Amino acid sequence: MDGPDLDGQTVLVTGSARGVGRELLLATADCGAATAVHYHTSADAAHEVADQARERGATAAMTVQADVTDPDSVDGLFAAIEADLGDVDVLVNNVGDFAPARWDDLAFEEWTRVLETNLTGTYLCSKRVLPRMRENGAGRIVNIGYASSEQGLVSPKNFPYFVAKKGVLMFTRMLAADTQNDGITVNAISPYVVENSDEFPDELPRDRPASFEDLIAPLYFFLDPDSEYVSGENIEVDGGWLPETV
């Protein structure tokens, strides 16, 4: 899949040691970006991804540890990247824990963790990256949502996740409006079930989950220079899923 030329740009994908984050980061390496592989606890996996990024065309690659729900840790995350790779030109807010249990069976710590990793982490990383992007007059922020969150999708199972992802999409729209005169775009990609998901429903749209390539395509679109007028948008990668019930 051909992507935009990202030579000279620095990309940070949060939670890029594994899963969707890993694939999105490597897709930007294919385009010649300098890449920052963020991890919280998966240090070995992050180093492997950095090695793969270099092999696939990244002009540079580093690993950086941080807790995206902690303001001081987020500040250290960006400071380390800026010292090694320069200002972050592309931020993909991918971190977001999932807790597939009824809301009243979740421990308070699980409830808080889901809300904070999905929504607070997106807020803190975006807040930290924006001053430099505004100074530079350019930047791309892509947030990872969840399909049908814009329609207020809810369920007793995994309720804080739905709330957090709804918040991520609201934050995306707000931030797009707040940066419309700064040369920055803010958009979202919202998958339903992805090939590495922990749980699969009995019926899937088009008889398959979304592939990583299905998510990379809209990422490339949002990062393309020709998409500079597209901001505040959300692309649902769900195969045409219509959630009458969840």
Summary of the structure (lengths in Angstrom):
residues: 246
radius of gyration: 17.0
end to end distance: 33.0
largest distance: 48.9
contacts: 857
relative contact order: 0.14
helix: 45%
strand: 17%
